[in-house]
Amino acid sequence: MSKKVRLICNLNCSRRQMDMVKLESYLLANGYEIVEDENQADQIVYTTCGFINETTQVAFNEIERLKSLPAELIVTGCLPDTDSDLFKKVHSGKVVRNTELNKFDEYFNSDIKFKDIPDAHDMPWGKGEYFCVEVSRGCPENCSYCATKWAVGKMNSKPIQKCVEEIEEFKKSTFNKVVINGDNVGAYGLDIKETFGTLVSALPIEDGKYTAYIDSLHPRWLLLYYDAVLSAISKNRFGMLVSAIQAGNERILDLMRRKVDMKKLKEAFIEIKEKSPEIVLGTEVIVGFPTESESDFMESVDFILSTKIDWGNIFAFSAKRGTEAAAIEGQIDEAEKRRRINYLIERLKENNYFIFKEEKSQAVIFSNANVCINADKSSNPYWQTCFDTVCLDRKKQNQIRNDIREGRIKVSEVSF
């Protein structure tokens, strides 16, 4: 009788989700049974997130709960490295780090080894729709607030020819969206003497299909390889591009160790929308970074509104233990962070955005209401993605769409 395994991945990180999809294939190939009921499981594999303190606490609470079950617990994901000292106090059992996934072979009876299992492609948050091509793992950046860099390791890029082959596989499939994924996609190729620009130019993505989703491109790589990116965008190959500005003020960006010319970046964002009006342009913003003044914060607000970004995440600054940013003098009070986020929410509502607050991470997701409401009319399938991020209930989506179109409700009155 096969052993039963429960896989738990209660986070929104596409990279770690895809690791778990590959793990599922590995277990099935070796005769294990995947179960939904954790009380029936012989072993439980739990993938953790240490991105910010809120997700860290969720993970620690879940580990404590899972330890009370009779099943053997194996913990993977980022937490063992992002919060190593606290993690060792909470969990003394089996661990598989992101950089050593082949260690699963030590914990499961496996005739077929983990390294011999092909990369997974069917993304769990859009099964049958989103085809994932993981072009690289690891991150060479040194952002002062980030602990995830400790958990993902050095750059390990997939050869361009292999990426091309996977795109060709996507084109033969029934999927209609391909996600170009990685811990830091813009840094692709640094370890193999290639570049993200070369990769973008080589990928056989069809013109006029709004097929590809680039998740997520650091602004410095966007500007460095702008010609190649803009060429692909101009041919409507990209349906969605996320580039996390994190802040609109260059002094704050220097403190974040994310130096970038914000004037050039703003011009790039505006030109991208001019070249491909249908593209979904997304970003992320951190509010309340140490020493951020009111005027610094307003530069972030202005950047979002003036570039008419379609979609994004807003996070309150999270002082991760051990990071450089956590030790900077001039930490912003939590109440002030909330006030600024609430102000930004109100400005976004005034400017025709839907707002949704994600419970676990406390992130605020904003999505252009015009994109959401007209998703049923657009040839870009990522317009529907925008609506799904703020409201997964398609029946409710249709009701909201009809109510707004017929004037029964305003965008600012919609709640999820």
Salt bridges, closest charged atoms under 4 A:
ASP19 OD2 - ARG16 NE 3.06
ASP19 OD1 - ARG137 NH1 2.89
GLU36 OE1 - ARG6 NH1 3.49
GLU38 OE2 - ARG65 NH1 2.55
GLU62 OE2 - ARG65 NH2 2.96
GLU64 OE1 - LYS67 NZ 3.53
GLU72 OE2 - LYS94 NZ 2.80
ASP81 OD1 - ARG97 NE 2.97
ASP83 OD1 - LYS320 NZ 2.77
GLU100 OE2 - LYS103 NZ 3.98
ASP116 OD1 - LYS115 NZ 3.31
ASP119 OD1 - LYS22 NZ 3.37
ASP119 OD2 - LYS158 NZ 2.75
ASP122 OD2 - LYS127 NZ 3.68
GLU129 OE1 - LYS177 NZ 3.09
GLU134 OE2 - ARG137 NH1 3.24
GLU141 OE1 - ARG220 NH2 3.12
GLU166 OE2 - LYS158 NZ 2.95
GLU166 OE2 - LYS162 NZ 3.86
GLU168 OE1 - LYS171 NZ 3.66
GLU169 OE1 - HIS121 NE2 3.94
ASP183 OD1 - ARG16 NH1 3.34
GLU206 OE1 - LYS209 NZ 3.00
ASP207 OD1 - ARG237 NE 2.63
ASP215 OD2 - ARG15 NH1 3.61
ASP254 OD1 - LYS259 NZ 3.79
GLU292 OE1 - ARG340 NH1 2.80
GLU294 OE1 - ARG339 NH2 2.64
GLU294 OE1 - ARG340 NE 3.82
ASP296 OD2 - ARG251 NH2 2.66
ASP302 OD2 - LYS266 NZ 3.06
ASP310 OD2 - LYS273 NZ 2.77
GLU324 OE1 - ARG257 NE 2.87
GLU334 OE2 - LYS337 NZ 2.82
GLU336 OE2 - ARG339 NH2 2.80
GLU336 OE2 - ARG340 NE 2.79
GLU350 OE1 - ARG347 NE 3.60
ASP376 OD1 - ARG401 NE 3.66
ASP376 OD1 - ARG405 NH2 2.74
ASP388 OD2 - ARG394 NH2 2.86
ASP403 OD1 - ARG408 NH2 2.76
GLU406 OE1 - ARG408 NH1 2.27
